[in-house]
Amino acid sequence: MIRIVVLGDLNLDVLATLPESFSQQKEVRTPVQTVPGGSAGRFARIAARQGAEVTFIGCVGDDLAGELLIRSLQDENIRPHVKRVDSPTGTIVALEQGGQRTMLCSRGANDGIEASWVKQEWFCGAQHLHVSGYAFLSPSQREAAHRAIDIGRALEMTISVDPPPADLIRAFGVSTFLQELAPVDWLFPNLEEGRALSGEETPERIAAALAVHFSAGALTLGEQGSLAWRGAERDRCQVEGIECTSSTGAGDAFAAGFVVGLLEDAALHVANLKASQVASHLLKDREPQAR
């Protein structure tokens, strides 16, 4: 069985759609969902659903939300190594309106993880390490990520990252972020993240630039599908679009499907198709319900 270690954020996600006619100081009837989230947490749950044996390393608050998030991992048969701290559990409010998304983010307890919390025995027997890109933006979580990557490298594991949003990459510093990613093998940016990291505009040129630094990965393109690479090999995939209340987490789902697919089959087109189908399934589960 494929075994994956995941390190990063574990959040409670609140997903809401704002009507085009929305105005302040007004009660609005709109779809709202509360789901177990976090980029790393979502990757872990979906990888487990795809048949991988998953170990998760993270941090939550000593509160009800933290308890629910730990249970959400256990319910997927994930082995959690989750530190509890006094800070509130991380929470994300994702507001979508007219195809645009605004994220209200409280990292909270995610910044409570420390390098000393990460134990080498948790990695034994694993083939792959996945690290949330958000981990590199936080000084404390960054040190934990470095510790995990050092262990992964020593154990000859492949390592992947799903980057944070492009505006956060630019604020952190593109060159500095790329230095953080130097030990990483596989990368899964969306189009804007790919543009920020590569300095290129078109998907083909972005993939070519990123392939110089990352042996495999994929550029997710929304309704235009995805462009995957492995060395000089390329694969383009597109599945039927889904109308959904929120696209939050689709990139994490794609990355999880791709990693499991590549570890299982080692064929690029199989991994790319599997990843696209997994992301599509996540969005289909959020199709608007009749009200």
KOLFIRO-301599 format. One line per 2 residues: number of its first residue (from 0); for each residue x, y, z of N, C-alpha, C. Coordinates in steps of 0.001 Angstrom, whole numbers, plus 500000, padded with zeros to 6 digits. Example, Ala and Ser with C-alpha at 12.3 -4.5 7.8 and 13.67 -1.06 7.14 Angstrom:
0	513190,494310,507800,512300,495500,507800,513200,496700,507800 ~ 512850,497750,507080,513670,498940,507140,512900,500030,507870
END
This chain:
0	500839,498800,500000,500000,500000,500000,500874,501250,500000 ~ 500447,502263,499265,501138,503544,499236,500978,504236,500581
2	502077,504745,501110,502021,505464,502379,502543,506875,502179 ~ 501763,507863,502635,502068,509278,502448,502046,509978,503800
4	503025,510848,504022,503036,511725,505190,502667,513125,504714 ~ 501774,513784,505432,501314,515133,505069,501566,516067,506247
6	502129,517237,505969,502351,518241,507014,501770,519570,506554 ~ 501047,520228,507482,500545,521557,507149,499302,521946,507899
8	498526,522820,507276,497405,523467,507927,496177,522567,508036 ~ 495482,522742,509149,494236,522029,509427,493242,523087,509904
10	492231,523364,509082,491307,524464,509345,489855,524013,509276 ~ 489003,524839,509853,487570,524740,509621,487244,525712,508494
12	486643,525209,507407,486319,526043,506250,484842,526385,506245 ~ 484542,527670,506085,483171,528144,505911,483065,528675,504492
14	482243,528027,503669,482132,528350,502252,480787,529018,501987 ~ 480815,530203,501388,479575,530936,501140,479619,531614,499780
16	478447,531770,499173,478308,532473,497900,477540,533765,498137 ~ 478113,534877,497697,477435,536166,497802,476673,536440,496510
18	475372,536710,496581,474614,537046,495367,475162,538311,494719 ~ 474955,538460,493404,475422,539652,492700,474807,540915,493293
20	473595,540777,493845,472876,541934,494381,473225,542230,495837 ~ 474243,541548,496372,474567,541695,497785,474945,543133,498127
22	474437,543613,499251,474844,544912,499787,475022,544771,501293 ~ 475791,545653,501897,476062,545557,503319,474819,545872,504142
24	474874,545443,505407,473803,545690,506372,472474,545131,505870 ~ 472538,543904,505378,471339,543268,504846,471467,541765,505031
26	470405,541135,505500,470408,539683,505614,470154,539075,504243 ~ 470963,538064,503904,470888,537446,502584,470727,535943,502733
28	469825,535341,501981,469692,533895,501919,470640,533379,500835 ~ 471595,532531,501236,472593,532032,500292,473159,530719,500799
30	473634,529849,499909,474231,528590,500372,475470,528835,501231 ~ 475530,528202,502391,476694,528265,503274,477002,526843,503729
32	478257,526443,503596,478686,525123,504037,479846,525259,505021 ~ 479850,524435,506030,480977,524343,506965,481572,522953,506832
34	482859,522884,506447,483477,521594,506149,484872,521529,506761 ~ 485370,520320,507049,486764,520176,507475,487687,520614,506339
36	488608,521508,506634,489434,522048,505560,490909,522108,505921 ~ 491527,523153,505399,492976,523274,505461,493567,522614,504234
38	494487,523279,503569,495080,522726,502352,495676,521342,502598 ~ 496467,521215,503659,497092,519925,503968,496063,518915,504454
40	495134,519362,505304,494111,518457,505810,493257,517888,504697 ~ 492885,518742,503746,492055,518272,502630,492830,517293,501752
42	494098,517607,501487,494939,516677,500719,494968,515316,501403 ~ 495165,515316,502717,495279,514054,503460,493995,513241,503362
44	492841,513883,503556,491564,513159,503523,491310,512555,502146 ~ 491597,513335,501107,491312,512849,499751,492304,511760,499349
46	493574,511893,499730,494543,510835,499440,494126,509535,500123 ~ 493618,509643,501352,493153,508446,502058,491968,507814,501349
48	491059,508635,500834,489904,508100,500101,490329,507412,498810 ~ 491506,507786,498289,492014,507155,497075,492824,505895,497381
50	492841,505486,498655,493464,504213,499002,494835,504306,499636 ~ 495355,505529,499833,496673,505661,500459,496566,505539,501974
52	497628,505068,502587,497747,505089,504041,498421,506403,504409 ~ 497735,507233,505184,498169,508620,505390,498458,508896,506863
54	499572,509570,507096,499914,510120,508408,499873,511636,508295 ~ 499192,512295,509229,499058,513749,509172,499754,514396,510361
56	500504,515474,510087,501207,516231,511123,500718,517673,511081 ~ 500174,518155,512193,499657,519515,512218,499350,519982,513621
58	498538,521040,513718,498260,521668,515004,496871,522304,514985 ~ 496100,522108,516069,494783,522724,516216,494668,523303,517623
60	493601,524059,517839,493350,524607,519152,492721,523586,520082 ~ 492767,523900,521360,492127,523042,522357,490665,523475,522478
62	489913,523268,521386,488532,523738,521310,487696,522738,520519 ~ 486402,523014,520385,485497,522097,519704,485878,521918,518240
64	486245,523020,517564,486634,522920,516155,487844,522004,515987 ~ 488809,522125,516891,489979,521257,516824,489613,519801,517000
66	488718,519522,517944,488275,518148,518166,487581,517589,516934 ~ 486742,518401,516299,486034,517953,515102,487004,517679,513953
68	488046,518504,513833,489001,518310,512746,489849,517057,512953 ~ 490261,516789,514185,490978,515548,514460,490097,514347,514144
70	488832,514434,514522,487899,513342,514238,487712,513166,512731 ~ 487753,514278,511988,487594,514177,510529,488743,513399,509904
72	489925,513464,510505,491058,512664,510038,490888,511201,510433 ~ 490519,510975,511662,490338,509603,512150,489243,508887,511379
74	488190,509602,511007,487090,509012,510253,487535,508514,508882 ~ 488637,509068,508365,489187,508632,507072,490331,507645,507257
76	490483,507126,508489,491553,506175,508819,492942,506772,508643 ~ 493035,508091,508858,494319,508782,508834,494930,508733,510229
78	496238,508516,510292,496939,508501,511568,497320,509942,511918 ~ 496656,510575,512898,496943,511978,513201,498007,512162,514281
80	498967,513019,514010,499889,513507,515023,499638,515017,515090 ~ 498610,515376,515847,498111,516743,515857,498300,517345,517248
82	499097,518380,517315,499369,519077,518561,498167,519954,518926 ~ 497815,520023,520223,496751,520895,520716,497395,522069,521457
84	496972,523291,521136,497523,524492,521766,496390,525403,522224 ~ 496731,526467,522950,495733,527383,523496,495121,528292,522432
86	495800,528515,521322,495267,529380,520264,494021,528763,519627 ~ 493103,529579,519104,491925,529036,518419,492328,528236,517183
88	491552,527228,516876,491776,526454,515658,491675,527362,514435 ~ 492514,527126,513443,492490,527917,512211,491140,527848,511524
90	490726,528971,510969,489432,529059,510291,489572,529876,509015 ~ 488914,529405,507952,488898,530100,506672,487443,530362,506284
92	487134,531601,505942,485827,531939,505374,486066,532294,503912 ~ 485506,531489,503013,485677,531702,501577,484377,532260,501002
94	484451,533472,500460,483288,534144,499893,483453,534208,498378 ~ 482525,533615,497653,482585,533617,496190,481459,534473,495638
96	481804,535305,494642,480817,536173,494021,481222,536415,492573 ~ 480356,536018,491661,480619,536262,490246,481906,535681,489737
98	482271,534501,490238,483490,533854,489785,484745,534332,490488 ~ 484622,535307,491378,485757,535797,492147,485653,535295,493587
100	486788,535057,494215,486800,534497,495561,487615,535381,496504 ~ 487051,535658,497678,487739,536376,498733,487886,535438,499927
102	489102,535350,500468,489370,534450,501582,489645,535270,502837 ~ 488877,535001,503897,489138,535580,505211,489825,534497,506036
104	491082,534716,506368,491911,533642,506922,492393,533958,508334 ~ 492179,533038,509244,492745,533108,510586,493592,531860,510792
106	494916,532014,510765,495809,530852,510875,495717,530223,512256 ~ 495537,531030,513273,495325,530505,514611,496356,529472,515018
108	495859,528309,515427,496711,527262,515990,497710,526686,514993 ~ 497510,526880,513697,498456,526337,512724,499882,526811,512984
110	500017,528013,513530,501354,528539,513804,501952,527988,515096 ~ 501207,527117,515775,501712,526541,517021,502603,525331,516826
112	502683,524809,515618,503526,523635,515385,504996,524040,515415 ~ 505829,523143,515907,507262,523394,516015,508042,522232,515423
114	509282,522507,515021,510118,521463,514423,510308,520285,515366 ~ 510417,520572,516663,510646,519501,517640,509474,518536,517734
116	508298,518956,517250,507105,518106,517272,507202,516993,516229 ~ 507999,517188,515185,508066,516270,514044,509059,515152,514349
118	508572,513921,514398,509390,512766,514772,509689,511883,513556 ~ 510931,511427,513470,511342,510623,512316,510577,509316,512243
120	510198,508739,513385,509507,507447,513338,508153,507528,512640 ~ 507568,508720,512535,506284,508868,511851,506430,508671,510338
122	507660,508732,509830,507906,508664,508386,508306,507263,507930 ~ 508580,506373,508845,509111,505060,508482,508138,504303,507583
124	508642,503809,506472,507828,503042,505541,507069,503865,504536 ~ 507117,505199,504637,506386,506058,503700,507206,506296,502442
126	506491,506425,501320,507160,506700,500039,507155,508175,499665 ~ 506219,508936,500260,506029,510305,499782,505694,511246,500931
128	506178,512493,500823,505854,513565,501764,505190,514695,500997 ~ 504031,515152,501498,503379,516325,500919,503341,517430,501967
130	503756,518636,501574,503789,519785,502478,502917,520887,501892 ~ 502049,521443,502714,501247,522586,502282,502142,523781,502019
132	501895,524490,500909,502682,525671,500602,502560,526768,501638 ~ 501430,526802,502344,501244,527804,503396,502272,527639,504516
134	502770,526431,504701,503701,526171,505802,504966,527016,505687 ~ 505375,527343,504458,506618,528084,504274,506467,529570,504600
136	505235,530043,504746,504988,531456,505005,505011,531796,506482 ~ 504952,530789,507343,504923,530983,508791,506259,530562,509390
138	506927,531436,510150,508248,531084,510696,508264,529770,511474 ~ 507277,529540,512340,507282,528314,513140,506952,527100,512279
140	505932,527226,511440,505561,526093,510594,506630,525817,509543 ~ 507341,526867,509122,508420,526697,508148,509509,525799,508709
142	509859,525988,509965,510883,525147,510580,510413,523698,510683 ~ 509129,523511,510964,508580,522155,510995,508624,521533,509600
144	508328,522341,508583,508388,521855,507196,509826,521470,506825 ~ 510783,522298,507220,512189,521979,506946,512592,520658,507602
146	512146,520465,508836,512452,519226,509561,511861,518027,508823 ~ 510600,518151,508382,509951,517051,507659,510658,516769,506336
148	511039,517816,505631,511721,517641,504344,513087,516990,504538 ~ 513805,517386,505580,515102,516762,505856,514943,515266,506121
150	513912,514917,506879,513655,513497,507144,513275,512778,505860 ~ 512387,513408,505071,511968,512795,503810,513127,512553,502868
152	514022,513536,502775,515197,513380,501918,516093,512237,502416 ~ 516299,512183,503728,517154,511130,504296,516580,509745,504016
154	515240,509645,503953,514578,508361,503711,514265,508141,502231 ~ 514764,509023,501367,514620,508914,499912,513149,508918,499481
156	512354,509736,500137,510960,509921,499765,510863,511004,498690 ~ 509877,510887,497790,509551,512009,496923,508774,513035,497740
158	508869,514308,497323,508275,515399,498093,507476,516297,497156 ~ 506267,516668,497572,505430,517549,496760,504935,518730,497575
160	504567,519800,496864,504008,521009,497466,502893,521541,496568 ~ 501812,521994,497197,500760,522745,496527,500929,524191,496989
162	501352,525115,496103,501709,526476,496555,500518,527248,497119 ~ 500808,528283,497927,499763,529191,498384,499389,530151,497257
164	498364,530993,497447,497950,531923,496393,499073,532844,495923 ~ 498945,533294,494672,500002,534087,494038,500309,535364,494807
166	499279,536022,495378,499551,537267,496095,500409,537026,497336 ~ 500228,535882,497991,501040,535557,499155,502465,535204,498743
168	502617,534543,497602,503956,534228,497100,504716,535516,496818 ~ 504049,536477,496162,504720,537742,495823,505061,538527,497088
170	504143,538534,498074,504407,539242,499318,505581,538620,500079 ~ 505702,537302,500030,506800,536595,500694,508115,536818,499947
172	508006,536948,498615,509177,537083,497752,509320,535859,496884 ~ 509184,536032,495566,509196,534883,494658,510509,534113,494751
174	511635,534825,494703,512930,534134,494736,513132,533417,496062 ~ 512678,534042,497157,512806,533406,498465,511943,532153,498538
176	510732,532238,497982,509852,531078,498006,510432,529943,497165 ~ 510991,530274,496010,511605,529247,495171,512786,528587,495892
178	513522,529345,496675,514603,528752,497463,514056,527751,498475 ~ 512902,528086,499075,512269,527154,500010,511884,525856,499306
180	511543,525955,498026,511080,524782,497280,512218,523990,496641 ~ 513453,524387,496867,514587,523722,496201,514615,522208,496405
182	514257,521672,497598,514303,520207,497761,513077,519478,497221 ~ 512091,520214,496696,510806,519630,496311,510891,518989,494927
184	510227,517838,494758,510227,517118,493488,509028,517465,492612 ~ 507824,517502,493219,506574,517673,492468,505852,518924,492935
186	505288,519689,491974,504638,520960,492299,503288,521044,491586 ~ 502290,521671,492266,500931,521735,491719,500338,523139,491825
188	500862,524109,491058,500322,525465,491098,499103,525608,490192 ~ 498273,526625,490469,497272,527018,489486,497918,528025,488531
190	497142,528556,487601,497717,529394,486554,498390,530641,487132 ~ 497707,531341,488047,498285,532569,488602,499520,532271,489449
192	499481,531191,490206,500662,530797,490991,501813,530428,490071 ~ 501494,529720,488985,502517,529348,488012,503150,530562,487361
194	502322,531566,487049,502853,532802,486471,503781,533505,487456 ~ 503381,533554,488718,504217,534210,489727,505556,533501,489881
196	505537,532164,489890,506762,531394,490142,507684,531329,488931 ~ 507117,531391,487719,507921,531199,486515,508256,532501,485791
198	507427,533539,485984,507594,534761,485214,507092,534635,483791 ~ 506454,533511,483468,505898,533272,482136,504383,533471,482162
200	503766,533547,480959,502337,533825,480866,501521,532633,480401 ~ 501954,531953,479360,501146,530873,478792,501389,529565,479532
202	500374,528686,479592,500552,527409,480294,501757,526609,479806 ~ 501966,526589,478500,503058,525793,477954,504421,526316,478416
204	504574,527639,478406,505852,528221,478825,506036,528117,480339 ~ 504935,528232,481090,505022,528055,482537,505483,526639,482866
206	504846,525644,482233,505213,524246,482491,506671,523994,482132 ~ 507121,524554,481013,508507,524355,480596,509468,524955,481616
208	509129,526139,482141,510005,526790,483118,510026,526030,484439 ~ 508875,525570,484895,508819,524861,486172,509453,523479,486074
210	509376,522861,484897,509949,521519,484716,511466,521522,484873 ~ 512097,522685,484733,513541,522786,484947,513879,522526,486414
212	512968,522916,487316,513231,522834,488751,512512,521680,489445 ~ 511388,521232,488883,510569,520204,489525,510359,519050,488541
214	510721,517855,488959,510740,516720,488032,509358,516349,487501 ~ 508308,516656,488270,506946,516366,487812,505991,517343,488471
216	504787,517429,487929,503773,518303,488496,502706,518618,487474 ~ 501858,519556,487823,500788,519943,486923,500349,521365,487212
218	499949,522042,486159,499398,523386,486237,497887,523256,486082 ~ 497135,523638,487110,495676,523559,487018,495150,524842,486399
220	494165,524679,485492,493726,525779,484628,492231,526036,484715 ~ 491602,525664,485820,490167,525895,485969,489368,525138,484925
222	488490,525845,484234,487640,525219,483221,488449,524677,482042 ~ 489701,525134,481895,490548,524661,480792,491305,523385,481152
224	491037,522819,482324,491632,521534,482686,492984,521679,483362 ~ 493952,520895,482911,495278,520893,483536,496339,520507,482512
226	497542,520991,482747,498701,520647,481922,499750,520049,482846 ~ 500003,518759,482691,500947,518048,483550,502272,517852,482836
228	503324,517722,483622,504631,517447,483055,505366,516416,483902 ~ 506272,515726,483264,507283,514906,483939,508492,514909,483038
230	509519,515658,483445,510648,515859,482554,510176,516567,481295 ~ 510491,516004,480133,510080,516589,478855,508686,516137,478428
232	508095,515197,479158,506767,514680,478807,505680,515654,479242 ~ 504634,515802,478412,503513,516674,478723,502197,515904,478548
234	501194,516287,479329,499858,515692,479180,498807,516753,479494 ~ 497870,516936,478575,496780,517900,478760,495493,517136,479025
236	494734,517567,480030,493507,516871,480407,492426,517900,480725 ~ 491196,517582,480315,490064,518439,480627,488836,517573,480848
238	488146,517798,481971,486921,517065,482263,485766,518042,482274 ~ 484556,517502,482259,483366,518337,482204,483305,519264,483408
240	483040,520545,483148,482949,521531,484211,481731,521303,485084 ~ 481842,521722,486336,480762,521562,487303,480410,522937,487874
242	479128,523267,487877,478690,524497,488540,478628,524215,490035 ~ 479359,524997,490827,479419,524728,492260,479387,526031,493042
244	479055,525924,494315,478985,527109,495155,480368,527613,495549 ~ 481388,526756,495534,482738,527170,495905,483763,526237,495287
246	484832,526845,494739,485923,526040,494173,487046,525825,495180 ~ 486866,526299,496412,487889,526151,497444,488275,524687,497628
248	489555,524400,497578,490035,523042,497815,490183,522188,496579 ~ 489737,522687,495415,489846,521873,494204,491306,521571,493870
250	492188,522544,494099,493613,522321,493840,494218,521282,494762 ~ 493774,521269,496024,494255,520255,496972,493794,518867,496552
252	492527,518783,496115,491984,517504,495655,492752,517013,494433 ~ 493028,517936,493503,493795,517576,492311,495165,517038,492699
254	495862,517747,493580,497204,517321,493989,497181,515943,494627 ~ 496181,515684,495479,496082,514376,496133,495854,513270,495114
256	494947,513512,494175,494694,512510,493142,495917,512259,492279 ~ 496645,513320,491956,497837,513193,491113,498926,512400,491823
258	499187,512749,493074,500242,512059,493825,499933,510574,493949 ~ 498708,510243,494357,498346,508834,494484,498422,508137,493132
260	497914,508805,492091,497946,508211,490754,499346,507957,490245 ~ 500256,508916,490459,501621,508751,489975,502358,507678,490769
262	502116,507616,492080,502757,506586,492898,502223,505201,492564 ~ 500950,505115,492200,500336,503818,491883,500745,503308,490519
264	500681,504197,489512,500796,503750,488120,502075,504212,487442 ~ 502583,505354,487848,503794,505951,487272,503612,506401,485831
266	502355,506439,485319,502081,506969,483988,501513,508380,484140 ~ 502096,509355,483453,501695,510746,483624,500237,510965,483254
268	499792,510413,482128,498409,510668,481692,497402,510047,482653 ~ 497757,508925,483283,496864,508285,484258,496749,509171,485507
270	497876,509691,485985,497859,510546,487169,497101,511840,486908 ~ 497288,512422,485737,496614,513681,485399,495104,513486,485291
272	494687,512393,484658,493255,512110,484533,492643,511825,485897 ~ 493321,511029,486706,492813,510711,488038,492655,511984,488861
274	493667,512858,488802,493621,514109,489554,492444,514977,489116 ~ 492228,515073,487822,491122,515877,487303,489779,515314,487741
276	489655,514007,487725,488403,513370,488135,488139,513564,489630 ~ 489188,513481,490435,489036,513665,491881,488602,515090,492187
278	489241,516080,491536,488856,517480,491746,487434,517731,491274 ~ 487064,517149,490137,485709,517303,489617,484680,516718,490574
280	485011,515593,491179,484104,514967,492137,483897,515859,493350 ~ 484970,516506,493820,484843,517421,494956,483878,518554,494623
282	484023,519132,493427,483161,520241,493031,481715,519778,492816 ~ 481560,518593,492256,480217,518085,492012,479455,517902,493330
284	480159,517527,494378,479528,517366,495699,478999,518688,496234 ~ 479495,519805,495659,479035,521125,496123,478066,521781,495153
286	477537,521043,494198,476566,521629,493280,475418,522260,494059 ~ 474935,523409,493605,473848,524073,494324,472631,523165,494445
288	472065,523119,495637,470861,522348,495874,469655,523258,495762 ~ 468547,522699,495326,467308,523457,495210,466890,523970,496584
290	466461,525210,496643,466052,525806,497905,464599,526232,497829
END
